[in-house]
Amino acid sequence: MPAEPNPFQKIPFIRIFILFLIGILIRHYLSIDLRWTGIVCTLMIAFLVIFWHNRNFSSLKIQNLIVSAVIVLSGMFYPASQSKTLLPLQQNDYFLAEVCQKPAEKANTFQTILLIQNKILTNPEKVIGYFSKGKFDSTITTGDQLILLCKLQEIQNSGNPFEVDYQSMMHRNGIWYSVFLNRGSYLKTGNQVNRLGLKAEIYRDKLISMLTQAIPEREERSVVSALTLGYRTEIDQETLDYFASTGAMHVLSVSGLHVALIYVILGFLLSFLRRGKIGTALFSVIMILFLWFYAFITGFSPAVQRATVMFTFVIIGNGLRRPVNIYNSLTASAFFLLLLNPDVIFDIGFQLSYLAVLGIVLIQPALNNLLELNNPILKWSWSLFTVSVAAQFITFPLGLYYFNQFPNLFWLSGFVVIPVTTLIIWLTLAFFICAPFHGFAMIVGLVIEKITHLMLFSLKAMDAAPLAVTRGIVLTPVQVWLLFACISAVIIYFQTKEKIWLFATLSIFFLFQVTELQEKMGTMNQNRIFVYNTKNMMIHLINGRNNYLVTKNLNQLSRSEESAFKKVAYHLRLNPTQIRSCDQSDDFQASDLIIRKNQIQFENSLINRRKSNLIDLAIYQNGFKSVPEMQTISLGNPGFGEPTGDTIFNTKSQGAFCTDLNIK
């Protein structure tokens, strides 16, 4: 009986990618002496060289094992981002700066990215620049050269628990500092910097200016700019919330969907070239060049790079008239990006986009075949529905882990955003082509604005619907892996019909329920106090699952402040939070909490609020203060920066404070 073909022979990049990834993860999470690893790797390579031509079956098996081990060791050796020695930040200094992005208006500042250098810096540094709105020079744009007099400030998290690790995210992008610039602390030199990366930004700025003339409504224009050019800095948080709660956030990031649409549109327009060897070669070259030009004008975002690399592999395979295995193309592009930047594996977009494509390729065909429809409209609708379900099915564990919510109407929003996004990309491309004919281009711009307005209206209606989104779902890393194991077992069961995989699915799901019960039991006896790093005073008192939020004014909590304590409530599985004001004339008293003006007694802790922006906290156990070094806490010192946060409880970060107490 002939041996069954090994699937890895047809898609070798799957094994290469997985083994190389294992090596990177080993180096990231474990402290290993690479000198001994290098000796072992050298010995293995020498063994391969000696026995490479030995065709004995057992030797071939050994050779495969050694090759696999060498790939893992190569991943361990591969250079990743290292920790950086930060400069002492004590006083103002002069810097020569390049404006890398056109300043975007935020709530209190204009934000941009600057490339700075001076005699102290060994290499030019990318920093986040915040311009004060007072007398801001609105003529500053991409490519301008500035002279700065400022002090570098290390990017820090706010210290509030369970928030996004903004600092690490910036570090992965090569940004370690920020600067705040008042009027008079910066001066334009009049010189323009000409670099390839800046030219892409300048060209995109010109395209956005054209859209500004044709689409005066700011919300619609910001969405169109994000959909077509990857420019998201003008989008308001409220608009982002509409897309997030309806499961349509992915369309706002220029990524695989958009590159795929450009690929289809361009393939349709250039289909006449696909005749003969010369025509096929010319078609492939034009397609690849245009896709990379599109990546160029969208700023070479990681998502666009991933999709462009993958479609480049597909185009090359088709051009060589060789069958293209989508799994091979997918893992080959992922491996290529891993070689460029090993830290990309920790990027949320990288994880979600590749899992979504894998789900569509692996699951969608089977779902689509469940119904045989002859009506083309119904067939298209069913296909669109199955694409949404397949992508959501395989990515929802990570979505819950990172965002703690599930968009219940994701299947419905797909019927709106995907066809409308396709239409907007087609029309925007036509708008830019027709730009020399101003009158006609303005008509196209008006049509784009109206279509975008209808899409936003639909998403807002879905967001307002009852149960549009389920919030407060928190998973541990172990639970995420258990869910992925359960999903894998389900897929294998439907492919093989072997009952052992059905039993495995039920067993894994039972383990998941056990971990969930364990997490809930662990919250019964927790006793914690959080003092949040926010502008308003916010003190969160937690006793088991009961909890109180004491604030200065109940009606002054901002969206970000509400989000801060709700994240804690979600992660610690708390009951609905009771919000109390410490400035009310009437005192409040419960079994574990007494609030009098400027004084809070919570179990064995006593909190006194001063007139200044300070509080005194004393924890008494057996009559003695247990944490005297944490007695005085500064409230509300978020700094001038934009969103910050940390997943670690930090007692020294800009006023944020947390303590775990046994206060009973």
N, C-alpha and C positions, 0 to 999 in steps of 0.2 A: 504493500500500500504506500503510495508516494506521500512524502511528508508535506504537511500543509505549509504554504509559503508564510514566511515571517512578515507580519505587517510593517515592521520597522525597516525592512529592505526597501519598501516603496516610499516610506516617509521617514528617512533617516534623521531629519532635523528634529523630530520629536525627542528621540533619545539624546541627541547632542545637546539640545536646549535644556532638557530636564537635568542631565548630569552636570552641565556647566552651572545651572542655577543652584543645584545642591552645593557645589563648591563655594559659590558666592555667599549663600546663606550660612554655611559652616563658618566662613571667615567672619561674617557679620555678627553672629551670635556667640561664637566660642573663641576663647583665647588659645591659639595654637602657635607653637614655635615653628615658623615657616622654614627654618634651616633644616630641621629633620624631615619636614615634608618635601623639601627640595631634594634631599638625598634619596628618599624613597622614590620620588618621581624620576630622578636620573637613572636609578637602577632599573626601574620598569621600562623606560625607553630603551635602555641598553639591551634588556632581555628581548624586547620586540624586534630590535634590529638583528639580533643573532638568530632568532627563530622565525623570522617573518616568512621565509620561503618553505617552512615545514608545513606540509598539507595534511598531516595527521589530524583526524577529527578532534581528538581530545586536545591537541595543541591549538587548534583553531578556537575551541571554547575558551581555553586559557588566554589566548591572545585577545579575544573579545572582552574578557573580564579586565585584562590589563589596560586595554584601550579605554574602557569605561572609567577605570580608576584614574588614568592620566587626565581625562577630560575633567573629572571632579577636582583633581589637584590643580589643573590649570585655572579653574574658576576660583580656587582659593588664592592663587598667586595673582590673579588679575587685579590691577590697581583700581581701587574705589576711592571715593572721596575721603580724605583724612581730616581729623580734627585740626583746627587752625589756631595758631597762636595769635591772640587778639592784641591789638596795640593799646598802650595806656591812653585813656581818654580823659585828659585833665584840663585842657585849655583850647581856646580857639586857634585855628591855623588857616593859612591860605591854601587853596586847592584850585587846580585847573580842571574844569569839568566839561563833559560833553553831555548834551541832552539826548538820551536814547529813545525817549517816547514823548509825544506831545502831552503836556500837562493836562490831566483830567480833573474836572471839578468834583470834589467830595463835599461832605457836609461842612467842614470847617477849614479845609485846605485845598490846594491844587497839588495833585500827586503825580510824580514822574519817576523814571529811573535815570540815574546819572552815572557816568563813568568818570571817576575822579583820580587825580594823581598829584603828588608833590614829592618833596625830597625825602619825607619820612617813609612813604609807602614804597616797598620794594617793587610792586607791580600795580598797575591800575586796578582800582576796586570799583565794583558795581555797588551802588547804594540806592536806597529809596529816598527820594527828595520830597519834602513837604514844603510848599510855598505858602506863606501866610496870605489870606485873602485881602488883607489891608494893603491897598495900593499895589496889587500884583501886576507885573508887567505881562500883559496879555499877548505881546508879540513873541514871547519865547516859544519856540517850536523845535521839532526834531532836527538834530544836526547843529544847533547853536552851541557855541563855545562860551562858557561862563567863567568868571573868576569868583570864588566863594571865600568868605570869611566866616567859618563856622566850626563847630566841634562835632566830631563823629560820635554817635551814640550807638552802643551795641543793641541790636534788635533783641528784645526780650518779650517773653510771654507775660500776660497780666497776672498769672498766678491763680486765677480762678479754676476750680477743679473741673475736669472732664471737658475742657474746651479744646478747640483745635490747636495742635502744636504748631503755631504760626512760625516760631523761631526755626524749628527743624525744616519746615517747608521752604523757608527763605534760604537756609543754608544749602539745601539740595539744589537751589537755583543759583548758588554762588554769591548770595547777598548776605552780608554779615552786619552791616551798619545802616543807619539812617541819619539824615540831617534835616534840621528844621531851619528854614530860611525866611527871615523877616525882610521887609523892604530896606535896602541899604546894605544887606549882607551878601548880595550877589550883583554882578555887573556883566552885561554882555560885552564881549570883546569885538563883535562885528565879524568874526571869522566863522565859516561854516566847515564842519567836518565831513569829509567824503569817504565813507566806508560802505562796503557792500550791505552790511546789516542795517545801517542807517538809511541807505537808499531804499531798502524795502519799506521801512517805516514811513519815509517821506512820500513814497509812491502811494502807500495806503492812505496817508493823510489827504492826498489830493483826491483820491476816490471818495473818501468820506465827505470832503468839502462839496463834491458834486452831488452826493446824496442829500446833504444839508440844504442845498438850494431847491431840490425837487421835493423833499419830504420835510416840511417845516415842523410837524408834530414830533416832539422830542422822544416820546416813548416808542412810537412806531419806528422812527429813524434809528434809535439805539438797537431795537430788535433786528431790523434789517442789516445794520452794520455787523451785528454779532453773527447772524445767520450766514452772511456771504463773505465777510472779510475777517471774521474772528476778533472784532474790536468790541470788547465787552465793558470797557471802563465807564461808559455813559449810562449803563443800565441801572435803574434804581433797584434797591433791595426789595421793594414791594413787587416789582415785576418779576424778579427772580423767584420770589416765593410762589407766585402763580404757577410758574413752570415747574418748580420743585414739587409742589403738592399735587400736581396732576401727572407726574411722571414724565414730563416733557423736557426736563432740564438738559438732556443730552443734545437737543437740537441747537441750543445756544452756544455750544462749544464746537467750533469748526473741527470736525474729526472724521472718522471713517464714513459716516453717513454722507457728509458733504463731498468728500473726495470721491465716493462711489457715484454720487449724482453727477459730478463733473465728468467722471470717467464715462458714464452712460451717455451724457449729453454730447461730449466730444466724440465718442465712438460713433454716435449716430450721424453727426455732422461730417465726419471724415470716412464714413463707411465706403465711399466711392474709391478710396485709395487701395482697398484690400484686394488687389488683383495682381497676381504674379509675385515673384520674389522681391523685385525692386519696390513695388507698391506696398507690400506687406512690411518690408524693412522701413520704408518712409513713414508708414502709418505708426509703427512702433516708436520710432524716434520722435515724431511730433507729439504723440500721446505722452511719452515720458517727459519731454521737455515742458509741455504745457502743465502737467501735473506738478512738476517741481517749481515752475513759475508761480503756480497758484499757492504752493507751500511758501514760496518766497514772499509774496505780497501779504500773506496772512501771518507773517512773523515767525515762520518755522516753529510753530507751537509743537510740543511733543506729540499731541494727538494727530496732527496733520502729518508729522514725520512718520509716525507708525503706519498710517493708512497709505501714504505715498510710497513708502518702502514696500509694503505688501503688494500694492497694485503694480509697482515696477517689476516685481518678481513675476506676477501674473502676465504682464505684457511681454516680458522677455520670453517666458515659456510659450506663449501663443505665437510669438514671432518666430521661434525656432521650430514651430509646428510639433511640439512635444506635449503630451497630455499633462495638464496642470493639476496637481493634487492640492486641493485647497488647504489641507492640513499641513502639507509640506511648506506651502507658501506662507501660511500663517506663522508657523514656528520658525521658519527661516528669517522672516522679517523681525520677529521678536528676538531671535538670537543676534541679528545684526545690530539692533538697537541696544541690546545688552552689552555688546562689544564697545559701542560708542560711549555708553554710560551705564555701568553696573547698577547705579542707584536708581535707575528707572523702574526697577522691579518693585520699589517701595512707593511708587507713584500711584495714587488711587485711580487716576484716569487710565493708566496702563493696565491695571488689573481688571477694571470694569470693561474696558473696550475689547480686550482680547477674550474675556469670558463671554461677552455678549455675542461676538462673532462666532465663537466656538459653539454657543448654544444654538444660534441660527443655523449653522451648518450641520450640526449633529442632530438636533431635535425637530427643527421646523419641517423638513421634508416628510417625516413620519406623521406629524400633526396635520400637515396639509393634505395628506392622502386619506385622512379619516373620512372626508366628505368628497364625493365626486359631483361637481357642479358644472352645468353646461352654460348657465347664464354668465357672461363675461364680467358683469358688475358684481354679482354675488361671488364669483370665483376670485376676483381681485380683492374684495372685502375680506373673504375668508383667509386669503393668503396674507393680507396685512395683519389680520388678527393673530394668526399663528406665528408670524414673525415677532410680534410684541410679546406673546406668551412665552415663546422659546427663549428670547433674550432675558425676560424677567425671571423665568424659572431658574436659570443657571446663575444669575447675578444677585438674586434677592438676599442671600446670606451676607454678602459684602455690603449691600445697600443698607441692611438693618444694622450692621456692625458700625458703619461709618456715620450714618445719618439718623439712626434711631427712629425711622418712620417708613411706612409702606404706602405708596400711592395706590389707593384702591381703584381709581379710574384710569390707570395707565393704559388699559386696553381701549378705552373710549378716546382718550387724548390722541392716541396713535392715528385714529381715523381723521383727525383734524390736522395735527402738526406735520405729519409726514407728507401728505399730498400738497398742503399749503407751502411747506418749506421747499418742496420741489418746484412749485410754480414760482415762488419768490426768487429762487436762484436763476431759473430760466429768464424771468422778467428783468432781474437786475443785470444779468449778462447782456440782455438786449438793450437795457438802459445805457450801459457803458459803451456799447457798440454804436448806439445812435446819438451819443453825446454831441457830436458836431452839428446835428440837426436839433437845435435847442428846443423848438416848439414841440416836436414829436417826443423828445426825451422827457420833457416836463409832463406830457400826457401819460407816458409809461410810468413815471415817478408817482403820479397821482393814483394810478391803478395799483401800484405796489403798496402805497400808503393805505388805501381802502381795504385791500386784501389782508394786510397785516393787522389793521384795526379789527376786522371780523375775527381773526384768529385769537387776538387778545381778549375780545369780548367773550368768545366761546370758552377760553381757559378760565376767565374770571367767573363765569357762570358755573363751570365744573367745580372750581375751588370753593364756591359758596354753597355747593350741594352738601346735604347731610352725609357724614361718614365718607367724605371725599378722600381723607387720608387718615391712617391710623398712626398716632404718634406715641412716643414713649416706649418703643420696643428696644430692649437692650440685650445684646448678646456678648458673651465672653469669647475670647479666642478659641477656647476648647469647643464651645458650642458651634462656632462658625465651621470648624473642621468637621464636627459631627454632622452638620447639615450638608456639607459638601460630600461627605462619605455616603450619606443617605441618598442624595441626588444621584451619585454615581451608581449606587446599587440599584436604584429604580431604572436608570437607563440600561444597565447591563441586563436586568431582568426582562425588560420588554424586547431586548435584542436576542436573548438566548432562550427565554421562556423556562429557565431552570429555577425550580422552587427554592434552591439554596439562597438565591439572591433576594427573593421575597422575604425569606426568613432573616437575612442580613439586614434588609431595610427596616423590618419591624424591630429587630434587636437594637439597631443604632438609634431609632426613634425613641425606644424605651430609655436608652442611656441619656439621650438628650433631655427627656422629662426628669430623669433623676438629677441631672446637673441643675436644671431649672428649680427643682424643689430645694436642692441644697443651697442655691443662691438666695432663695426667698427665706429659708430658715436662718441664714446668716444675717439677715437684716432685722431680725426680731429684737436683738439685744444691742444694737448699735447706739452709741451715744457720741454725738459730734457737735461741734460749733464751727460754723463758717463765717468769716467776715470777708465779704466780697470786695474786690477792687473795682468799685464803680463810683460814679460821681455822687449818687445818693447813698446815704447810709443804708446798708443791707446786712443784717445779722441773721443767719440761718441756724436755728436751734433744733436738733434732731434727737428724739428719744424713741428708740425702736423704729417703728414706721410712722409714728406721729411726728409732726414737725411744724414749726412756726417760723415765719419770716417777719422780723421786726425791722421796720423802716421808718424814716422820718415823715414821709408823706405818701399816703396810699395812692394818690392820684398823679404822682410824678414819676412813676416807674416807666422807663423807656423800653422799647422792644428788646434791645440788647440786654438790659437788666433783667427783664422777665425771662429771657432765654437762659441767663446765667443760673438762676435758681431752679428753673425747670429741668435743666440738664442734670443737676444734682438729684432732683426728685426722681427722674427717670432711672438714673444709674443705681441709686440706692433703693429703688422700688418703694418709694414712700407713698403714704396716703396723700390725698389732696392737701396742699399747703394752706395753713391758716395764716393770713397776713394781718399783722397788727401794727398800729402806729404808736410810737413812743411819745408823740407830741399831743395825743388826745388828752382832754381834761379829765376824763374818767379813767381810773385805774383798771387794769385787767388782771384777773387772777384765775388760774387753773391749778390742777393737782401738781403739775411740774413746772409752772411758769407764773411769775408775778411781774407785772410791768407797772412801774410808777414813773413819773416824769423824770427823765435822765438816768433812770436806774432800772436794770433788768436782773431778776434773780431766776436762774434756771437750774433746778436741782441744786448741786453744791457749787455752782459758779455764780459769781457776782460781776455784773458789767455796769460800769459807770460811764456815762457819756459826758464829755466836757463841752464847754461852749466852743472851743476850737475844734478842729477836725481830727480829734483824737478820742480814743476810748481807753479805759483802764479795765483789764480783765484779770480777775483773780479766781483761781480754781482751788477749792478747799477740799482736802481729803484727810480725814481724821484730825481736823482742826489745823492743818498746815497748808500753806500755799504750795501747790505741786509744780507749777510752771512759772516761777517768778521772772525768768528771762523773757517771757512773752507778755509782760504786764501791760505795756503801753503799745497801742497799735494805731498807725496812721490810716485814716479812711480816705477812700476815693482819690487815688493819685494815678489815673490811667495814662497820663502823659499826652503828648500831642499826636501820637501815632494812630494809624488805622487798626483794623481788627487784630487783636492779640489774644493769646490764651495758652493754657498749659494743661496737660493731663496729670501733672504731679502737684501734690499739695505743697505749696511753698510758703514758708513763714516770713521770707525776707524780700519777696518780689513786689515792689511798688505798692506795698500796703495790703496785699491780699494775705489772708491768714486762715489756717485751718488747724484744728487739733482734734485728735482722736482721744476720747476721754472715757474713763470708767467713773462716772460722776455720781453713781448711786451709792 
